Every structure is written in structure tokens, then in C-alpha cells.
Amino acid sequence: MYAEDGVTYECKAKGRFRKEGVKPMPGDFVMFTPPEQTVGGSIDEILPRLNQLPRPMIANIDLLLIVISAGDPKADLQLVDKLLLYAGYNHIRAAVALNKIDSVCEKSRIPQEYQGSGIQFLEVSARSGEGLDELKQLLKGKFTCFAGQSAVGKSTLLNAISPALKLETGEMSRKTARGRHTTRHSELLLLPELEAVVADTPGFSILECMEIEPEELRMYYPEFILLQGQCRFDGCLHVREPQCCVKQAVEAGKISEGRYERYLKLLQELIERRENRYV
């Protein structure tokens, strides 16, 4: 654990936390007793949390930064939408960093998929340095959790931002075009030059960690919220209902068809999960 003086202390949680069903998380602010010559350090109190994620276990996040690739591997936008939902459900601000823009000839159309959503997009290149100043400004003074597919360059981006980190990076497999996992556990990394902390995580368990009903899903799509008051039915799910303004916006090109199709898939997943709950 890190202290305000910049020193790292090794401490164990007191036994009473186990009795109370409380477990310290990366990102927790705590009161602690530092170790002495023959006595180990102890976590004495866990201060109230701003927010927390169950999988990975992490607390007090200011920003969830979703990293995707403009080249290889191909961006999994269904995963992006799930991570945006996960952030919204846990009241955490989210942004998307489109990495490897130096590896493609034409401008990516991915940001257009999220027109009207209000999601901040940054176009960056860990190799060329393009967009890194904007990314540093976004991270400055915050506790940011990095998320995304393997091999999109999360660790490479962090190394470009703060070379002193010297994080291990993965390589793309020529046979499978999939990346090796180089992050095996949630780890907090200090960026003193930005007065910031980042968490590099091994992966997220998304839908399983959210008690969300299918009818609530539409509330996590800002571009839908702006329109749904105009729908004919108050509880419009934007699927088969007549005179649905969201469907009309998709047909008119005001909402991305891809984003809408992924919403329908996610809605179906939630419906099936609810049905299986009572089997």
C-alpha cells in the first residue's frame, strides 16, 4: 500500500474485517499502523468508498478508460458497450482511447458509432506519441482504471506516458491474431509526474455483476434518453413498439445502426438471464 509520503508499506487487514464481511480493495483509502522491527503493519480502518467494482475488486475510481485498437486486434464494440454500461451502473465516468491510429491509412469510423452518446473519445498512438498530451491531461490528478481487450496496447500506452514504469507488454499471435495476457492481477501504478494513479486490470466480469433488468438498459444510453420521451409508449424498449423515436433516429442515421444492433443483443442477454434465473 502507498502512503502520503510516497513510501510503500506492507500491511495486513485486521481480523475484525473478516468478521464484518469487509475486504480491503485496491484503491481504498485507509488508516493504518506502519510495520516496526518485529511487528507487521496493519490496516486499522477502511474509509468510506466513493464507488467500488466487484470484478475486478477495485474502489474509488474517478475514470474508467476503455482502450481499443484502430488496427489489430479488431475493436470489440460489444465489449465496449458492456464496459460503458458497467461504468454507468457503478456511477463512474468513462472515456474511450482509440490506440494505434498510426497503423491505419484512413481515419477510424468508430467514434461515429457513438454520436450523440456524449462519450469522450481520444485518438492516440503509443508509438508516434500522437494524442498523448491530451491523454495525460485527462489522467492528471485522477485515479483511472484501464480496461479493454488483450493486445490493444494498454501497457504500451502506460509506458509511453510514464517510461519509468517499464511494464511488460504483449505481442500479437500471428496464428490467432489474439494477444497474450500480460496483466495477471489488478495493480496500482503511480504516475507522480501527473499526480495520478492508474490501475491495470486483468479483465472484467460484466453482466454477472449487475442487478439490472432488461427494462432498465435503455436508461444507460444517453442518445436514447434524449429521444425516448417522444416515443408513443412510456415504457418503450425500442424494439418492436410502433412510432418509436429511437428506431426512427436509427433509420434517419442520427443514431448508429451498429450501436442500436448491439443494444438489441445486450437486451436479449438480459432477458435470457432473467428467464434462466427462475428455471
Order of alpha helices (4+ residues) and beta strands (2+ residues): beta-alpha-beta-beta-beta-beta-beta-alpha-beta-beta-alpha-beta-alpha-beta-beta-alpha-alpha-alpha
